[in-house]
Amino acid sequence: MRDRIWIEPEHAIEFADAEPVADIHMIVVPRKHVCTIHQLSVLEQKAIWNLVAEVRERLLTGLAPDSFVVGFSDGLATGQPTCTTTCTWSRAGPAIRQNAVPAYSG
């Protein structure tokens, strides 16, 4: 997992998806493992969105995509990995995540 981490600010982590739906598929998750975004403070929620914006800017610079698919999953019923209360960096992890996938016309 450590080799896939791209950006690590205080409240969130961004990394490449192990099972990408496209050539580039980045994931943003909170550092705190929770079952819903509503268990995060407003500061932690903002940190997720700020990191998505940073990832988007880096991908725009490096790849020049036409647009992005940005998806948000919140809760176990969305098909996210098992909710835990400890950081294991395995298939178990936070039940919320933000996806950022560059998209191209044509």
C-alpha positions as CSV (number, residue, x, y, z in Angstrom):
1,M,0.0,0.0,0.0
2,R,2.8,2.5,0.9
3,D,4.1,2.4,-2.7
4,R,0.7,3.6,-4.0
5,I,0.4,6.7,-1.7
6,W,0.8,9.9,-3.6
7,I,-0.1,12.7,-1.1
8,E,-0.4,12.5,2.7
9,P,-1.7,15.6,4.4
10,E,-2.8,15.6,8.1
11,H,-6.4,14.4,7.8
12,A,-6.6,12.5,4.6
13,I,-4.5,10.2,2.3
14,E,-4.5,10.0,-1.5
15,F,-3.3,6.9,-3.3
16,A,-3.7,4.9,-6.6
17,D,-6.5,2.4,-6.6
18,A,-5.3,-1.2,-6.5
19,E,-8.2,-2.2,-8.8
20,P,-8.6,0.9,-11.1
21,V,-11.5,1.4,-13.4
22,A,-9.3,3.4,-15.7
23,D,-5.5,3.9,-16.4
24,I,-5.4,6.5,-13.6
25,H,-7.8,6.0,-10.7
26,M,-7.0,7.9,-7.5
27,I,-8.6,7.4,-4.1
28,V,-8.9,9.9,-1.2
29,V,-9.8,8.6,2.2
30,P,-9.8,10.1,5.7
31,R,-7.0,9.1,8.0
32,K,-9.6,8.4,10.7
33,H,-11.5,5.1,9.9
34,V,-15.2,5.8,10.1
35,C,-18.4,4.3,8.8
36,T,-19.9,7.5,7.5
37,I,-18.6,11.0,6.6
38,H,-20.8,12.4,9.3
39,Q,-18.5,10.8,11.9
40,L,-15.8,13.2,10.8
41,S,-15.4,16.8,12.0
42,V,-16.1,19.6,9.5
43,L,-12.3,20.2,9.4
44,E,-11.7,16.5,8.4
45,Q,-14.5,16.7,5.8
46,K,-13.0,19.8,4.3
47,A,-9.6,18.1,4.2
48,I,-11.0,15.4,2.0
49,W,-12.4,17.9,-0.5
50,N,-9.2,20.0,-0.4
51,L,-7.2,16.9,-1.2
52,V,-9.5,16.0,-4.1
53,A,-8.9,19.5,-5.5
54,E,-5.1,19.1,-5.1
55,V,-5.2,15.7,-6.9
56,R,-7.3,17.2,-9.7
57,E,-4.8,20.0,-10.2
58,R,-1.9,17.6,-10.3
59,L,-3.6,15.4,-12.8
60,L,-4.6,18.4,-14.9
61,T,-1.0,19.4,-15.1
62,G,0.4,16.0,-15.7
63,L,-2.3,14.4,-18.0
64,A,-4.4,17.2,-19.4
65,P,-7.7,15.3,-19.3
66,D,-10.9,16.7,-20.7
67,S,-12.8,16.2,-17.5
68,F,-13.0,14.1,-14.3
69,V,-15.2,11.6,-12.8
70,V,-15.4,12.4,-9.1
71,G,-17.4,9.9,-7.0
72,F,-18.2,9.8,-3.3
73,S,-19.0,6.6,-1.4
74,D,-20.4,6.9,2.1
75,G,-21.2,3.8,4.2
76,L,-20.9,0.0,4.0
77,A,-23.9,-0.5,1.7
78,T,-22.0,1.3,-1.1
79,G,-19.8,-1.7,-1.4
80,Q,-16.8,-0.2,0.3
81,P,-14.3,-2.3,2.4
82,T,-15.2,-3.3,5.9
83,C,-15.4,-0.5,8.5
84,T,-12.8,-0.8,11.1
85,T,-11.5,1.4,13.9
86,T,-7.8,0.8,13.3
87,C,-5.6,1.5,10.3
88,T,-4.6,-1.8,8.7
89,W,-3.9,-0.7,5.1
90,S,-5.5,-3.8,3.8
91,R,-8.9,-4.5,2.2
92,A,-10.3,-3.4,5.5
93,G,-10.4,0.4,5.8
94,P,-12.7,3.4,6.0
95,A,-16.2,2.9,4.6
96,I,-16.0,6.3,2.9
97,R,-13.9,7.3,0.0
98,Q,-13.6,9.8,-2.8
99,N,-12.6,8.6,-6.3
100,A,-10.9,10.9,-8.9
101,V,-10.6,9.5,-12.4
102,P,-9.5,11.6,-15.4
103,A,-11.7,11.3,-18.4
104,Y,-11.1,12.0,-22.1
105,S,-13.4,12.8,-25.0
106,G,-13.6,10.3,-27.8
